[in-house]
Amino acid sequence: MATHDDVPMNPEYMDYAEHERTYSGFITVTKWGVVAVAGLLVVLMFFIL
């Protein structure tokens, strides 16, 4: 079983710059993924219709 320590996390150990960089990367990949899927759907629409 995992132990549950009630030790509060010290903010100085949190790497906020890395969190923001990871979030920004996630948003960028998600945005371009949506654009790619939308483009694929448009291309498929022209080939099917």
CHARMM-style PDB file with segment names, atoms N, HN, CA, C and O in Angstrom:
ATOM      1  N   MET     1       0.838  -1.190   0.000  1.00  0.00      PROA
ATOM      2  CA  MET     1       0.000   0.000   0.000  1.00  0.00      PROA
ATOM      3  C   MET     1       0.877   1.244   0.000  1.00  0.00      PROA
ATOM      4  O   MET     1       1.973   1.258   0.561  1.00  0.00      PROA
ATOM      5  N   ALA     2       0.388   2.240  -0.615  1.00  0.00      PROA
ATOM      6  HN  ALA     2      -0.503   2.228  -1.070  1.00  0.00      PROA
ATOM      7  CA  ALA     2       1.121   3.499  -0.650  1.00  0.00      PROA
ATOM      8  C   ALA     2       0.961   4.219   0.675  1.00  0.00      PROA
ATOM      9  O   ALA     2      -0.064   4.108   1.348  1.00  0.00      PROA
ATOM     10  N   THR     3       1.986   4.949   1.027  1.00  0.00      PROA
ATOM     11  HN  THR     3       2.819   5.039   0.481  1.00  0.00      PROA
ATOM     12  CA  THR     3       1.892   5.739   2.253  1.00  0.00      PROA
ATOM     13  C   THR     3       1.316   7.102   1.902  1.00  0.00      PROA
ATOM     14  O   THR     3       1.519   7.624   0.806  1.00  0.00      PROA
ATOM     15  N   HSD     4       0.613   7.646   2.835  1.00  0.00      PROA
ATOM     16  HN  HSD     4       0.447   7.222   3.726  1.00  0.00      PROA
ATOM     17  CA  HSD     4       0.000   8.961   2.653  1.00  0.00      PROA
ATOM     18  C   HSD     4       0.607   9.904   3.677  1.00  0.00      PROA
ATOM     19  O   HSD     4       0.173   9.953   4.828  1.00  0.00      PROA
ATOM     20  N   ASP     5       1.606  10.645   3.252  1.00  0.00      PROA
ATOM     21  HN  ASP     5       1.958  10.606   2.317  1.00  0.00      PROA
ATOM     22  CA  ASP     5       2.228  11.613   4.139  1.00  0.00      PROA
ATOM     23  C   ASP     5       1.460  12.919   4.048  1.00  0.00      PROA
ATOM     24  O   ASP     5       1.102  13.370   2.959  1.00  0.00      PROA
ATOM     25  N   ASP     6       1.214  13.511   5.185  1.00  0.00      PROA
ATOM     26  HN  ASP     6       1.505  13.144   6.069  1.00  0.00      PROA
ATOM     27  CA  ASP     6       0.505  14.789   5.225  1.00  0.00      PROA
ATOM     28  C   ASP     6       1.490  15.949   5.278  1.00  0.00      PROA
ATOM     29  O   ASP     6       1.277  16.925   5.996  1.00  0.00      PROA
ATOM     30  N   VAL     7       2.555  15.835   4.521  1.00  0.00      PROA
ATOM     31  HN  VAL     7       2.729  15.042   3.937  1.00  0.00      PROA
ATOM     32  CA  VAL     7       3.558  16.888   4.488  1.00  0.00      PROA
ATOM     33  C   VAL     7       3.179  17.853   3.374  1.00  0.00      PROA
ATOM     34  O   VAL     7       3.072  17.446   2.217  1.00  0.00      PROA
ATOM     35  N   PRO     8       2.974  19.128   3.704  1.00  0.00      PROA
ATOM     36  CA  PRO     8       2.603  20.084   2.648  1.00  0.00      PROA
ATOM     37  C   PRO     8       3.759  20.292   1.671  1.00  0.00      PROA
ATOM     38  O   PRO     8       4.928  20.247   2.054  1.00  0.00      PROA
ATOM     39  N   MET     9       3.417  20.516   0.425  1.00  0.00      PROA
ATOM     40  HN  MET     9       2.467  20.553   0.114  1.00  0.00      PROA
ATOM     41  CA  MET     9       4.423  20.732  -0.607  1.00  0.00      PROA
ATOM     42  C   MET     9       4.949  22.150  -0.492  1.00  0.00      PROA
ATOM     43  O   MET     9       4.179  23.106  -0.404  1.00  0.00      PROA
ATOM     44  N   ASN    10       6.247  22.275  -0.494  1.00  0.00      PROA
ATOM     45  HN  ASN    10       6.872  21.499  -0.565  1.00  0.00      PROA
ATOM     46  CA  ASN    10       6.881  23.581  -0.403  1.00  0.00      PROA
ATOM     47  C   ASN    10       6.928  24.193  -1.808  1.00  0.00      PROA
ATOM     48  O   ASN    10       7.431  23.558  -2.735  1.00  0.00      PROA
ATOM     49  N   PRO    11       6.415  25.409  -1.978  1.00  0.00      PROA
ATOM     50  CA  PRO    11       6.363  26.016  -3.318  1.00  0.00      PROA
ATOM     51  C   PRO    11       7.735  26.206  -3.963  1.00  0.00      PROA
ATOM     52  O   PRO    11       7.829  26.289  -5.187  1.00  0.00      PROA
ATOM     53  N   GLU    12       8.795  26.277  -3.167  1.00  0.00      PROA
ATOM     54  HN  GLU    12       8.719  26.209  -2.172  1.00  0.00      PROA
ATOM     55  CA  GLU    12      10.109  26.489  -3.768  1.00  0.00      PROA
ATOM     56  C   GLU    12      10.585  25.264  -4.541  1.00  0.00      PROA
ATOM     57  O   GLU    12      11.499  25.371  -5.359  1.00  0.00      PROA
ATOM     58  N   TYR    13       9.981  24.103  -4.297  1.00  0.00      PROA
ATOM     59  HN  TYR    13       9.238  24.016  -3.632  1.00  0.00      PROA
ATOM     60  CA  TYR    13      10.347  22.897  -5.031  1.00  0.00      PROA
ATOM     61  C   TYR    13       9.543  22.738  -6.323  1.00  0.00      PROA
ATOM     62  O   TYR    13       9.867  21.893  -7.158  1.00  0.00      PROA
ATOM     63  N   MET    14       8.519  23.534  -6.481  1.00  0.00      PROA
ATOM     64  HN  MET    14       8.256  24.220  -5.803  1.00  0.00      PROA
ATOM     65  CA  MET    14       7.703  23.458  -7.692  1.00  0.00      PROA
ATOM     66  C   MET    14       8.402  24.241  -8.804  1.00  0.00      PROA
ATOM     67  O   MET    14       8.819  25.381  -8.604  1.00  0.00      PROA
ATOM     68  N   ASP    15       8.523  23.626  -9.959  1.00  0.00      PROA
ATOM     69  HN  ASP    15       8.185  22.699 -10.122  1.00  0.00      PROA
ATOM     70  CA  ASP    15       9.178  24.260 -11.095  1.00  0.00      PROA
ATOM     71  C   ASP    15       8.095  24.847 -12.001  1.00  0.00      PROA
ATOM     72  O   ASP    15       7.674  24.221 -12.974  1.00  0.00      PROA
ATOM     73  N   TYR    16       7.653  26.059 -11.661  1.00  0.00      PROA
ATOM     74  HN  TYR    16       7.995  26.567 -10.871  1.00  0.00      PROA
ATOM     75  CA  TYR    16       6.546  26.673 -12.388  1.00  0.00      PROA
ATOM     76  C   TYR    16       6.901  26.964 -13.845  1.00  0.00      PROA
ATOM     77  O   TYR    16       6.040  26.874 -14.720  1.00  0.00      PROA
ATOM     78  N   ALA    17       8.140  27.308 -14.107  1.00  0.00      PROA
ATOM     79  HN  ALA    17       8.839  27.382 -13.396  1.00  0.00      PROA
ATOM     80  CA  ALA    17       8.541  27.571 -15.496  1.00  0.00      PROA
ATOM     81  C   ALA    17       8.387  26.305 -16.336  1.00  0.00      PROA
ATOM     82  O   ALA    17       7.943  26.372 -17.482  1.00  0.00      PROA
ATOM     83  N   GLU    18       8.748  25.164 -15.778  1.00  0.00      PROA
ATOM     84  HN  GLU    18       9.109  25.110 -14.847  1.00  0.00      PROA
ATOM     85  CA  GLU    18       8.599  23.898 -16.506  1.00  0.00      PROA
ATOM     86  C   GLU    18       7.124  23.552 -16.694  1.00  0.00      PROA
ATOM     87  O   GLU    18       6.743  23.029 -17.741  1.00  0.00      PROA
ATOM     88  N   HSD    19       6.292  23.835 -15.697  1.00  0.00      PROA
ATOM     89  HN  HSD    19       6.601  24.259 -14.846  1.00  0.00      PROA
ATOM     90  CA  HSD    19       4.850  23.584 -15.822  1.00  0.00      PROA
ATOM     91  C   HSD    19       4.266  24.422 -16.951  1.00  0.00      PROA
ATOM     92  O   HSD    19       3.492  23.923 -17.768  1.00  0.00      PROA
ATOM     93  N   GLU    20       4.640  25.690 -16.993  1.00  0.00      PROA
ATOM     94  HN  GLU    20       5.269  26.095 -16.330  1.00  0.00      PROA
ATOM     95  CA  GLU    20       4.122  26.575 -18.035  1.00  0.00      PROA
ATOM     96  C   GLU    20       4.624  26.157 -19.415  1.00  0.00      PROA
ATOM     97  O   GLU    20       3.884  26.249 -20.394  1.00  0.00      PROA
ATOM     98  N   ARG    21       5.867  25.700 -19.502  1.00  0.00      PROA
ATOM     99  HN  ARG    21       6.469  25.625 -18.707  1.00  0.00      PROA
ATOM    100  CA  ARG    21       6.414  25.250 -20.781  1.00  0.00      PROA
ATOM    101  C   ARG    21       5.695  23.990 -21.256  1.00  0.00      PROA
ATOM    102  O   ARG    21       5.401  23.850 -22.443  1.00  0.00      PROA
ATOM    103  N   THR    22       5.415  23.078 -20.333  1.00  0.00      PROA
ATOM    104  HN  THR    22       5.654  23.192 -19.368  1.00  0.00      PROA
ATOM    105  CA  THR    22       4.698  21.856 -20.686  1.00  0.00      PROA
ATOM    106  C   THR    22       3.279  22.174 -21.139  1.00  0.00      PROA
ATOM    107  O   THR    22       2.806  21.617 -22.129  1.00  0.00      PROA
ATOM    108  N   TYR    23       2.596  23.065 -20.423  1.00  0.00      PROA
ATOM    109  HN  TYR    23       2.980  23.518 -19.618  1.00  0.00      PROA
ATOM    110  CA  TYR    23       1.233  23.452 -20.791  1.00  0.00      PROA
ATOM    111  C   TYR    23       1.217  24.126 -22.163  1.00  0.00      PROA
ATOM    112  O   TYR    23       0.339  23.856 -22.983  1.00  0.00      PROA
ATOM    113  N   SER    24       2.183  24.997 -22.405  1.00  0.00      PROA
ATOM    114  HN  SER    24       2.896  25.216 -21.739  1.00  0.00      PROA
ATOM    115  CA  SER    24       2.259  25.673 -23.700  1.00  0.00      PROA
ATOM    116  C   SER    24       2.482  24.665 -24.822  1.00  0.00      PROA
ATOM    117  O   SER    24       1.886  24.783 -25.893  1.00  0.00      PROA
ATOM    118  N   GLY    25       3.326  23.689 -24.586  1.00  0.00      PROA
ATOM    119  HN  GLY    25       3.810  23.593 -23.716  1.00  0.00      PROA
ATOM    120  CA  GLY    25       3.553  22.645 -25.582  1.00  0.00      PROA
ATOM    121  C   GLY    25       2.312  21.824 -25.838  1.00  0.00      PROA
ATOM    122  O   GLY    25       2.009  21.487 -26.983  1.00  0.00      PROA
ATOM    123  N   PHE    26       1.587  21.498 -24.774  1.00  0.00      PROA
ATOM    124  HN  PHE    26       1.833  21.772 -23.845  1.00  0.00      PROA
ATOM    125  CA  PHE    26       0.345  20.740 -24.914  1.00  0.00      PROA
ATOM    126  C   PHE    26      -0.673  21.515 -25.743  1.00  0.00      PROA
ATOM    127  O   PHE    26      -1.313  20.949 -26.629  1.00  0.00      PROA
ATOM    128  N   ILE    27      -0.825  22.796 -25.463  1.00  0.00      PROA
ATOM    129  HN  ILE    27      -0.305  23.257 -24.743  1.00  0.00      PROA
ATOM    130  CA  ILE    27      -1.775  23.631 -26.205  1.00  0.00      PROA
ATOM    131  C   ILE    27      -1.368  23.719 -27.677  1.00  0.00      PROA
ATOM    132  O   ILE    27      -2.224  23.658 -28.560  1.00  0.00      PROA
ATOM    133  N   THR    28      -0.073  23.859 -27.945  1.00  0.00      PROA
ATOM    134  HN  THR    28       0.622  23.909 -27.228  1.00  0.00      PROA
ATOM    135  CA  THR    28       0.406  23.946 -29.325  1.00  0.00      PROA
ATOM    136  C   THR    28       0.129  22.658 -30.088  1.00  0.00      PROA
ATOM    137  O   THR    28      -0.364  22.697 -31.215  1.00  0.00      PROA
ATOM    138  N   VAL    29       0.442  21.516 -29.479  1.00  0.00      PROA
ATOM    139  HN  VAL    29       0.843  21.484 -28.563  1.00  0.00      PROA
ATOM    140  CA  VAL    29       0.204  20.227 -30.142  1.00  0.00      PROA
ATOM    141  C   VAL    29      -1.287  20.000 -30.356  1.00  0.00      PROA
ATOM    142  O   VAL    29      -1.693  19.500 -31.405  1.00  0.00      PROA
ATOM    143  N   THR    30      -2.101  20.362 -29.377  1.00  0.00      PROA
ATOM    144  HN  THR    30      -1.772  20.768 -28.525  1.00  0.00      PROA
ATOM    145  CA  THR    30      -3.550  20.204 -29.509  1.00  0.00      PROA
ATOM    146  C   THR    30      -4.090  21.074 -30.640  1.00  0.00      PROA
ATOM    147  O   THR    30      -4.906  20.624 -31.445  1.00  0.00      PROA
ATOM    148  N   LYS    31      -3.631  22.319 -30.694  1.00  0.00      PROA
ATOM    149  HN  LYS    31      -2.968  22.685 -30.040  1.00  0.00      PROA
ATOM    150  CA  LYS    31      -4.089  23.245 -31.736  1.00  0.00      PROA
ATOM    151  C   LYS    31      -3.750  22.710 -33.125  1.00  0.00      PROA
ATOM    152  O   LYS    31      -4.613  22.684 -34.003  1.00  0.00      PROA
ATOM    153  N   TRP    32      -2.515  22.285 -33.333  1.00  0.00      PROA
ATOM    154  HN  TRP    32      -1.814  22.306 -32.620  1.00  0.00      PROA
ATOM    155  CA  TRP    32      -2.115  21.792 -34.646  1.00  0.00      PROA
ATOM    156  C   TRP    32      -2.747  20.447 -34.954  1.00  0.00      PROA
ATOM    157  O   TRP    32      -2.960  20.119 -36.121  1.00  0.00      PROA
ATOM    158  N   GLY    33      -3.049  19.670 -33.937  1.00  0.00      PROA
ATOM    159  HN  GLY    33      -2.876  19.937 -32.989  1.00  0.00      PROA
ATOM    160  CA  GLY    33      -3.761  18.414 -34.153  1.00  0.00      PROA
ATOM    161  C   GLY    33      -5.169  18.656 -34.663  1.00  0.00      PROA
ATOM    162  O   GLY    33      -5.642  17.960 -35.561  1.00  0.00      PROA
ATOM    163  N   VAL    34      -5.839  19.648 -34.086  1.00  0.00      PROA
ATOM    164  HN  VAL    34      -5.455  20.214 -33.356  1.00  0.00      PROA
ATOM    165  CA  VAL    34      -7.190  19.999 -34.534  1.00  0.00      PROA
ATOM    166  C   VAL    34      -7.147  20.523 -35.964  1.00  0.00      PROA
ATOM    167  O   VAL    34      -8.001  20.173 -36.779  1.00  0.00      PROA
ATOM    168  N   VAL    35      -6.165  21.354 -36.275  1.00  0.00      PROA
ATOM    169  HN  VAL    35      -5.471  21.639 -35.613  1.00  0.00      PROA
ATOM    170  CA  VAL    35      -6.026  21.882 -37.638  1.00  0.00      PROA
ATOM    171  C   VAL    35      -5.775  20.740 -38.624  1.00  0.00      PROA
ATOM    172  O   VAL    35      -6.341  20.730 -39.717  1.00  0.00      PROA
ATOM    173  N   ALA    36      -4.934  19.784 -38.245  1.00  0.00      PROA
ATOM    174  HN  ALA    36      -4.474  19.792 -37.358  1.00  0.00      PROA
ATOM    175  CA  ALA    36      -4.634  18.653 -39.133  1.00  0.00      PROA
ATOM    176  C   ALA    36      -5.864  17.790 -39.369  1.00  0.00      PROA
ATOM    177  O   ALA    36      -6.113  17.368 -40.498  1.00  0.00      PROA
ATOM    178  N   VAL    37      -6.632  17.522 -38.328  1.00  0.00      PROA
ATOM    179  HN  VAL    37      -6.429  17.865 -37.411  1.00  0.00      PROA
ATOM    180  CA  VAL    37      -7.842  16.705 -38.482  1.00  0.00      PROA
ATOM    181  C   VAL    37      -8.869  17.443 -39.338  1.00  0.00      PROA
ATOM    182  O   VAL    37      -9.513  16.835 -40.193  1.00  0.00      PROA
ATOM    183  N   ALA    38      -9.027  18.748 -39.114  1.00  0.00      PROA
ATOM    184  HN  ALA    38      -8.504  19.242 -38.419  1.00  0.00      PROA
ATOM    185  CA  ALA    38      -9.966  19.525 -39.928  1.00  0.00      PROA
ATOM    186  C   ALA    38      -9.533  19.518 -41.394  1.00  0.00      PROA
ATOM    187  O   ALA    38     -10.368  19.376 -42.287  1.00  0.00      PROA
ATOM    188  N   GLY    39      -8.242  19.671 -41.644  1.00  0.00      PROA
ATOM    189  HN  GLY    39      -7.563  19.786 -40.919  1.00  0.00      PROA
ATOM    190  CA  GLY    39      -7.741  19.619 -43.020  1.00  0.00      PROA
ATOM    191  C   GLY    39      -7.969  18.261 -43.655  1.00  0.00      PROA
ATOM    192  O   GLY    39      -8.344  18.171 -44.824  1.00  0.00      PROA
ATOM    193  N   LEU    40      -7.746  17.210 -42.890  1.00  0.00      PROA
ATOM    194  HN  LEU    40      -7.442  17.283 -41.940  1.00  0.00      PROA
ATOM    195  CA  LEU    40      -7.988  15.862 -43.396  1.00  0.00      PROA
ATOM    196  C   LEU    40      -9.463  15.661 -43.738  1.00  0.00      PROA
ATOM    197  O   LEU    40      -9.785  15.052 -44.759  1.00  0.00      PROA
ATOM    198  N   LEU    41     -10.347  16.163 -42.905  1.00  0.00      PROA
ATOM    199  HN  LEU    41     -10.085  16.657 -42.076  1.00  0.00      PROA
ATOM    200  CA  LEU    41     -11.779  16.044 -43.184  1.00  0.00      PROA
ATOM    201  C   LEU    41     -12.168  16.795 -44.454  1.00  0.00      PROA
ATOM    202  O   LEU    41     -12.995  16.313 -45.227  1.00  0.00      PROA
ATOM    203  N   VAL    42     -11.584  17.958 -44.674  1.00  0.00      PROA
ATOM    204  HN  VAL    42     -10.912  18.350 -44.046  1.00  0.00      PROA
ATOM    205  CA  VAL    42     -11.877  18.723 -45.892  1.00  0.00      PROA
ATOM    206  C   VAL    42     -11.380  17.963 -47.118  1.00  0.00      PROA
ATOM    207  O   VAL    42     -12.088  17.874 -48.121  1.00  0.00      PROA
ATOM    208  N   VAL    43     -10.180  17.419 -47.044  1.00  0.00      PROA
ATOM    209  HN  VAL    43      -9.605  17.491 -46.229  1.00  0.00      PROA
ATOM    210  CA  VAL    43      -9.638  16.644 -48.169  1.00  0.00      PROA
ATOM    211  C   VAL    43     -10.507  15.428 -48.439  1.00  0.00      PROA
ATOM    212  O   VAL    43     -10.805  15.132 -49.596  1.00  0.00      PROA
ATOM    213  N   LEU    44     -10.918  14.723 -47.404  1.00  0.00      PROA
ATOM    214  HN  LEU    44     -10.676  14.964 -46.464  1.00  0.00      PROA
ATOM    215  CA  LEU    44     -11.777  13.553 -47.585  1.00  0.00      PROA
ATOM    216  C   LEU    44     -13.128  13.934 -48.178  1.00  0.00      PROA
ATOM    217  O   LEU    44     -13.693  13.190 -48.979  1.00  0.00      PROA
ATOM    218  N   MET    45     -13.641  15.093 -47.784  1.00  0.00      PROA
ATOM    219  HN  MET    45     -13.181  15.698 -47.133  1.00  0.00      PROA
ATOM    220  CA  MET    45     -14.920  15.545 -48.316  1.00  0.00      PROA
ATOM    221  C   MET    45     -14.830  15.726 -49.839  1.00  0.00      PROA
ATOM    222  O   MET    45     -15.757  15.357 -50.561  1.00  0.00      PROA
ATOM    223  N   PHE    46     -13.731  16.288 -50.322  1.00  0.00      PROA
ATOM    224  HN  PHE    46     -12.978  16.588 -49.736  1.00  0.00      PROA
ATOM    225  CA  PHE    46     -13.576  16.497 -51.762  1.00  0.00      PROA
ATOM    226  C   PHE    46     -13.408  15.183 -52.514  1.00  0.00      PROA
ATOM    227  O   PHE    46     -13.869  15.066 -53.650  1.00  0.00      PROA
ATOM    228  N   PHE    47     -12.762  14.198 -51.911  1.00  0.00      PROA
ATOM    229  HN  PHE    47     -12.388  14.292 -50.989  1.00  0.00      PROA
ATOM    230  CA  PHE    47     -12.573  12.918 -52.585  1.00  0.00      PROA
ATOM    231  C   PHE    47     -13.832  12.065 -52.565  1.00  0.00      PROA
ATOM    232  O   PHE    47     -14.056  11.277 -53.484  1.00  0.00      PROA
ATOM    233  N   ILE    48     -14.649  12.207 -51.546  1.00  0.00      PROA
ATOM    234  HN  ILE    48     -14.467  12.847 -50.799  1.00  0.00      PROA
ATOM    235  CA  ILE    48     -15.847  11.371 -51.422  1.00  0.00      PROA
ATOM    236  C   ILE    48     -17.020  11.977 -52.188  1.00  0.00      PROA
ATOM    237  O   ILE    48     -17.799  11.246 -52.800  1.00  0.00      PROA
ATOM    238  N   LEU    49     -17.154  13.289 -52.163  1.00  0.00      PROA
ATOM    239  HN  LEU    49     -16.521  13.883 -51.666  1.00  0.00      PROA
ATOM    240  CA  LEU    49     -18.308  13.918 -52.827  1.00  0.00      PROA
ATOM    241  C   LEU    49     -18.004  14.198 -54.245  1.00  0.00      PROA
ATOM    242  OT1 LEU    49     -18.852  14.725 -54.965  1.00  0.00      PROA
TER     243      LEU     49
END
